[in-house]
């Protein structure tokens, strides 16, 4: 319950900025309820104008019916305006929450993103916010009018005949007790339902994204069985949540039927005794019906709000996940980035029980080409992640031109380094937009020159619309090699002072690789470059080759000197070129 209250407070804080719209919605709700409650009085007065056959006050009846029509029109317009305001508040709040969640994702450390399924994060930002919006809209629409209707009808019933109103007041708490009893037990069920829904979305996202691998290894049946298992759990959790929440409405309806019967019986006895007119009884019965109806609606709202609050809780968990370490208050920066990198006593591990990089020391002069080689899992890519501050070291420091990278602004640091990774990433858009991603203001000539340098111009011109060809998410139908060429062209266009090539030519055929290597040679002139490679043939010309093993530099030197030494590098090299 405390968790629910905490989530509710967070929701109310986000609604606070729309108080003027909320006040207008409440005013319109008040007008709607007032008109709705005045209509039974007019109807009762019209009925009292019909005394008996042949003695009907037609003027009175006609006048009251005109008033009823006016009240109904005003009530209808007020309800339309109230719904408009409620929609505005609901979708503004959900827009703000989505903006907040997506903006926070940009600041989350890679550790968080690596440890949470992408599909689950997507489910929180899309599905959970949609469910929250539905519950919030229903709450605004029915909760306000319901509470006002209950208060208004109770006051009017007390003024008409307090004895009968007392019957209503005594029985009503049963409705609230039943609704509260069920609501407390459905929150955890709805929370479980949303968690499993997120798990299901993650599974679907993972399977569709890697369908080639699934089919290549004949994993279709196993994937289907896994999906059926998750889907079955979602069905069970959903049925349980919906079943218990659906008990609220019939339970409160039963209590309300008892209230209505008590009012009808008590009023009829008073009418027979002559102390209560038929018109007043009609008005009172109408009020009793209007009084009990909101309890049914509110009980339905409570069930929806339980679901909405559960979903909102998952979204807030994402929004409140610890962000990456904040930028320094007074960031430092090198006057000019020359590319001198000093690494002292660097230490890092993804988990405390498994040390990865320890006592790592390195000195790189501006313009040097540094190749990093070693077996899988030795820490090559982790080292690159530390240079880019995707992760921060747990010990030691990395200095760029004498400035500790942890005291630099991440944006400025990353703008100084161009990266081409083994895993390509292209956004949905045109070829031109993808190449100009790092420099949106680049001229057409600069884009063409970068594409030509990357040897991408030829295949781009063969596409249906050339540089204006639209590609889908992750590159659409382009081959892996073509995607890689576009990523290389993207870096060619920016030409930052430092370069990181992490298996940058792994997806390119040998002939194109030779041409790309020449382009890289041109691009790397005068730029500090870190080259991660498994194919040792691509790094022979490096100024320094770092040989890593178990997170440490075990050898360091040029290609020729390392071969002469006959150590670990020589073993790696011979294992690749042994005949």
N, C-alpha and C positions, 0 to 999 in steps of 0.2 A: 504493500500500500504506500509505503514511503517513497518507493521508486516511482509509482504512478504520480504522486504529488510533485515530485521533483521534475518529471517530464512535463506535467501540466504547467508548472511555473515557467519553464523554458518556453512553452508555447505562448503563454500569456505575455511574456516579455517581447516576443516577436509580433504580437498583435497590437502592443501598446502604441506603436508608431502610426497605426491607422485609427486612433481614437476618434477623430472627427467623423470619419465614415461610419464607425461603430455607433457613435452617438446618434447620427442620422438614422441608422438602421433601427435603433431602439425607439426613436421617436415615431417612425413609421409603424413599427410593431405595436406601439401604444395606441396609435390612431386605429390600426386594423382591429385590435382587441376591443377598443371602446365602441367602435361601430358594430362589431359582431355581437357585443353584449347588449347594445341598445335595441337591436332588432327584436329580441324576444319580448321586451317591454312593450314595444309598438304592436307586436302581434297580439299580446295579451290584452291590450287596450282595445284593439279591433274586435277581438272575440267578445269582450264585455259589451261592445256596442251592438252585438246581436243578442237581444234579450230573449226573443221568442219569434215564432213564425208570424210574419205580418207586422212586427215591431222592431225593424232593423234601422239603425241610424246610419244610412248609406253615406252621408257626408263625412261622418266621423271615420267610417271604415275606409272610404276612398282616400281621405287625408292621411290616415295612418299608413296605408299601402304605398302612397307616394313617398312618405318619409322612409319607409322600408327600402324602397328602390334607391333613394338617394344614399342611404347608409350603406347599402350593398355595393353601390358604385364606388363610394369613397373607400370602403374596405378593400375592394378589388384593386384599386389604384395603389393604395398603401401597401398591400401585399406584394404587388409587382415591384414597387420601388424598394421595398425591404429585401426582396430576393436579389434585386440588382446590386444593392449595397453588400449583401452577404457574399455574393459571387465575387465581387471586387475584392473584399477583404480576404476571402479564402484563397483565391488564386494569386493574390499579391503575396500573401504569407508563404504559400508553397513555392512561388518563384524565388522569394528571398532565401528560403531554406535550401532550395536546389543550388542557387548561386553560391551560398555560403558553403555547402558541402563540396561543390566542384572546385571552388577556390581553395578550400582547405586541402583537397586532394593534391593540388599543386605544391603544397608546402609539406606534405607528409614525407618522412624519410623513406628511402627505398626499402629499409628493413621492414616497415609496416606493409608496403605494397607487395613485397616478395612473400610475406607470410599470410596474406589474405587472398582468397580466390577473386579474380577479376569479376566473375559473374555475380558474386555476392555483393561486391561494391556497386556494380551496376544496378542490382536489384534494390539496394538501399536508396539510391538516388532516383530511380525511376518508379518501380512498383510500390515501394513502401511510402514514398511521398504521395503517389496517386491515391493509395488507400487512406492515408492521413487526410488528404484533401476531401475525399468523399465523406469521411466521418465528421470533419470540421464543418463542412457545408451543411450537413444534416443537423449538427449541433446548433449552428447559428439560426437556421431556418425554423427549427421546431422548439428549441430550448427556450429562446426568448419569448415567443408567442405563448408557449405552453405555460411558463411560469406566470406571465402576466394574466393569462386567461384564468388560471387557478385562483390567483389573488383577487381578480375582478369579480368572478362569479361568487366567490366566498363572501365578499363584502356585500354584494347585491342580495344574496340569499339571506344573510343576516338581517338586512334592512327589511326584506319582505316578510320573513317569518323565521325568527331565530330558533324556535323549537325544532323545526325541520332541519335547519342548517346544522344544528347540534348533532343530529343523527349522522349527517355527512361527515362532519369533523371527526367524530368518534371512530368511524369505520375506515376512513381514508388512510391512516398510518399503516394499515395492513398492506396496502399497495406499495408504500415506500419500503417497508421491511422486506417484502418479497423481492422487489427490484434490486435492493442493496445486497441481499443475500446472494443472488445469482451473479450480480456484476462482479463481486469480489472474487468469485471462483472462475470467471471467464477470462480475466486478464492474462493469467499465466498460459491459458490454452491458446489465446490469440498470439501471444509472444512466441510460443513454440511453433505455431503455424507459419508465422512470418520468417522465422529462422530456417525452417525446412524449405520454404519457398526460395529463400536466398541460396540454399545449398543446391536446389534443383536448377536454378538459373545458372549457377557456376558450372554445373555438370553439362548443361546444354551448350553453354559458351565454349567450354573446353572441348567437347566432342565435335561441334561444328567447325571450330577453328583448326582442329587437327584431324579432319575427316580422312585425308589422304593416308595418314599413318594408321588410323583405325581400320581402313579398308585393306591397306597393304599387309597388315598382320592378322587379318581375319578376325578382328576384335568386335565385329558388329553385334554378335549375339551377347557377348559379355557386357558390352555397353548398354544394350537393351535391357539386360537383366539388372544391371546397376541402376538404370533409370527407373525400371519398374519398382525396385525396392524403395528408392527415394520417393517416387510418385505414390506408392502405397502408404508410406509413412505420412506424406502430405494429406492424402485422402483421409486417413484415420484421424489426424490432428484437426483437419478442417471440419469433419463431421462432428467430432467431439465438441469443438468450439461453437459451431453453429447450433448443435442440438441444445447445449446448455443455455446459450444466449437466447434461443428461440422460446425457451420456457418462460421468459419474462413476460412477453405479451399476453399469452393466454392466462397466465396466473393473475396479472393485474386486471385483465378483462373480467375475470370471475369476481374479483373483489369489487370492481366497479358496477357489475350487474347487481350485486347485493346492495350497493349504495343506492342505485336507481330504484330498485324494488322497495327499499325502505322509504325513500322519498315519496314514491307513488302511493304507497299504502297510507303513510301518515297524512299526506296532503288530501287523499280521497276522503279519509275519515273526517278531517276538518271541513272539507267542502260539503259533506253530507250534513254536518252540524250547522252549516250556514255561516261560519265565521271565516270562510275562505272562498273567494270567487273562482269560477272555472277559468277565467282569463289569468288570474294570479297563479293558479295551479299549473296552467299550461306554461307560463313563463318560468315557474320554478322547476318544472320537469326539464324544460329546455336548458336551464342553467345547470341542473344536476348532470345532464348529458354532456354539456360543454365543460363542466368541471372535471368529470371523469375521463373524458377523451384525451386531454393532454398527458394524463398518467400513462395511457397506452403508448402515446407517441414518445414521451420522454423515456419510457422503458426501452423502446426500440432504439432511441438515440443513445442511451447508456451502453447498449450492446455494441453499437457501431463505434462509439467513442472508445470503448475498451480496445477494439481492434486498431483504431486510429492512434491511440496513445502507445500501444505496443509497437506499431510501425514507426511512430515518431521517435520512440526510445532508441530504436536501431539506427535511425538517421543521426540522432544526437550523439550516439556512441562514436560514429564516424567523424562528426564535426569536432568532437572533443578529444579525439585521439591525439596524443602528443605530437606536435609538429617537429620538424627538424630544428636543430639548435638555431636560435635567432641570429640574424645578422648582427655584427658588432655595431655598437652605438656610433662609433667614429671609425668607420672602415679605413684601413690603410691600403695603399696601392703603389706599385712601382711607378716612378716618373715615366719610364718607358719600358715596355715589356721586351726584353732582349731574349729571354728564354733560359736564363741560368737557373738550374734547379738543384737545390741542396736538400738532401734527406738525411736526417740524423735520428738514430735509435728508434726507427719506426716500428710500432707494434699494433697489430689488429687481429681480431678474431670475430667470427659471426656468432659463436657461442663460447662462453667461458671455458667449458670443458674440452674444447678443441682449438688450441692455439693454431694460428695460420701464419701470419707474418710476425717475425720477431727479430729484433736487433738488425733492422734493415738500414744500411747506410749507402748513400750514393751521391756523387757529385757530377753534375752534367753541365758542360759549358754551353754558352749560346751557340746555336747553329749545329750542334752535334746530332748525329743520328744514333739513337740508342735502340738496339734490338733486344727484345726480352724473349727468351726461349725457356723451355722446360716441360716436364710431363704435365698431363692434365691434373688440375687440382693443386698445382704448386703455388698459386697466388698471382699469376700474371694479370688476369683481368681484375682481380681485387686491387692490385697495385694501381691500375689505371683508374678504377673507381675512387681511390683515395686521392689521386692527383686532381681529379675533377670535383672532389668533395661531394660525390654521391653518398659516400660514407666518410665519417671523420675518424681519424686514428685514435686508438685508446692510449697510445704512448708515443713519445717522440714528436717530430714536427717535419713539415714539408715547407721549404722556402722557395718562393719564386722571385728572383732578382733581389734577394735579401729580405723579402717580406713574408712572414708566416701566412700561409694560405688561409688559416683559420681566422685571421684578422682582416681578411679581404672580403668584399662583397661577392657572393657566389656568382651573381650575374656577370660582374666584371671579370672574374676569374675564368668563367666558362666562355666568355666572349673572346678570350685570348687564346683559346684552344679549339682547333677544328678536329672533329672526331668522325672517323669512318669505321663502323662496327661490322662484325660478321652478320649480325641480325639487322636486316634492313627495316626501315620504317618510313612509309610514305602515307600521306594523308589523302583523303578523298578530295579531288580537285584536279586542276590541269597540270600537265607536265611542267609548264612555266612556273606555276605557283609552288610546286614542290622544289624546283631548283632554287628559286628565290626565297625559300623559307627563312634563311638566316639573314637575307638582305632584301626585304620587300621593296626597297626603293631602287633596286638595281635596274639599269637600262637594258633594253633589248639586246644591244650589242654585247654588253657584259655577260648576259645570260647565254647568248650564243657562243661566245668565246669560251666560257667555262665548260659548256657541253662539248665543244670541240676538243678541248684539252683532256676531258675525261673520256673521249672517244664514244660519247653517247649521241652526238649529233646525227650520225648516220642512221641509226635505228629510229630516232625520234622523227626524222623527216619521212620515214616510211610508214609512220602511223597515220590513221585516217585524217586527223586534223593537225598533224605535226605537234607543235608546242602547245596548241590549244586542245589537244586530246584530253578528255576527261578520264581519269582513272579512279577506280573505286578504292575502298578502304584496303590498306596494305598492298596497294599496287595493282589490284585487279588481275588481268590476264597477262601481265608482263612476266617474263621469265625472271628467275632469281638473279641471274647475271645482269639483266637490264635494270632491275631495281637497284642493284649495287652500283651500276654506272651512274644512275641518277643521284644516289647518295654521295658518290665521289664528286660529281659535278657541283653539288650543293656546297661542298667544302672548297672546291676550286674557286667558286664565286666569292667566298668570304676571305680566303687567304689570311687567316690569323697568324700571329707570330709563332705559334706552336701547333704541332700536329700530333694526333694519336691515330694510328692505324692498327685496329684490332682485327686481325685476319681479314683485312679489307679486300683482298682479291681471292678469297676462298671460293666464291661462287662464279668465278670467271674462267673461261677457257684459257688454255696456255698461250694461244696466239694473242688474244686480247690482253692477257696478263702482262706480256712483254711490252706492249704498247702503253698500258697503264703504268707500268713500272717506270718507263721513260718520263711519262707525265708527272709521276710522283717525284722523280729525281729533280725535275725542273721546279716543282712546287716546294720541295724540301730545301732548296738552295737558300742558305742563310737562316733557316728556321729550325729550332729545336724540335726533333721528331722522336716519338716513341713508337716502335713498331713491334707489335705482338704477332708472332708467327709460329705455326707448326711446321710449315714447309721451309726448311732451313735454306733452300736455294734462293729464297727471296731476300735474305738478309746478309748476303756475303759482303756487300759494300758498306755495311754499317760501320760507323766510327768505333762504337763500343758495343759488344754483345754481352748482355747479362744472362748468365745461366742460373735459373732459379730451381730450387729443390726444397720442398717442405717449408716454403715461406722465407727462405734465406737465399742470398746470392752466394753460390758455391764457387763460381768461376766468373772471370771478367776479363775481356780483352778483344782483340780483333779476330776475325775468322781464321786467319792463318796461324796466329799465335796460339789460339785455343786448340787447333788441330795438332800442332806440334807438341802441345802439352800432353795430349793423349788422355785427357780426363773425361769427365761426364759428357761434355759437349761433343768430344770426338766420338763417344759411344752413340749419342743421339744421331750424329751426322752419318756415321757408318750404317746405323740401323735403317736409315732412309735410303741410302744409296748403295747398299750391299747388293751384289749380283749373285 
